[in-house]
Amino acid sequence: MGKPVVLHLGDDIKWNHELYKQLQAKFNIVRSYSMPREEFKQALKEKKFGDFVAMYRPFWNTGGEMGNWDDELISLLPKSCKIYASAGAGFDWVDTKRLAQSGIIYCNAAAACTESVADAAIWLILSTFRGFSWSALAARSLDVEKFKDANKNIAAVTHNPNGSSLAIIGLGRIGYRIAQKAHQSFEMKILYNDIRRMPEEVEKSIDATFYEKLDDMLAVADCVLVATPFGGSKVLNAASFKNMKKGSRLVNIARGKLIDEEALVEALESKHLESAGLDVHYDEPKVNPKLAAMTNVELLSHTAGASVESHIGFERLGMENILSYFETGKAVTPVNMHLLNQSKL
């Protein structure tokens, strides 16, 4: 019997070479590189990669040319496949329930980009309170009058975040790290809403208040941060924005489709919301032109988690998930274990 097969999707590894040697020692690694969807489907049908036991995708910007992982692809995977370890925090592009139905554990790599995303979130929070977008755009315009306008008028309408409330939708690993930074550095009051309440010791560590009902939290928050995975539906719509405190702010570092973007535009245009900071967008890579034209909106290009340190971690964590699963029976960062367990009932 030869070594079990791991299918490596996308580019060569770049940093964790010693760990990759460990993977090579235990598995026969085959490569798909960057393969178009139809070619990839045909390769699966022809069993070009053999009966692989795991899939490994170390980078979010390569190895994804086959598009969304839906039933069309998942149904073609060999029954031998037990785990899919991929880079990135979000997993809206992969049907984790369908993977579970095939007995496949999906592992993301949110842990590897937690620090980078949290730092970016703090920048966006600060921008929504301090009007950094207005000031930066005025300076970059090279227009003397715009510079003078920002210089003269920003102080009258912006605030320090210290002591304000930060309401976090989704207090997972990333949401918790943002809460730590906001609470410790800016003495912000932490509120949160999640599908489950955190243990008492977690709440105490950031002095957090749990809100079972999202609308109750939105009504009292100075700044709302979206940090929950995309589950197929919006968490904030027109009614949500109307329920938010007048003059409050919104930050999204999760997924653009979690927010009704047109409703957000209306809330900002009506001055019900003071400002917004968005790393992600509803129709990426297209950015809403109305939002782009607003000086009270800070926009990034879905780069909150983008850093060398994150990429090193993505690469490493994927291998660690596969090694751990086949050594101990448990993955390091499984996403769909609850679905897998349900599928066995």
Disulfide bonds with the S-S distance in Angstrom:
none
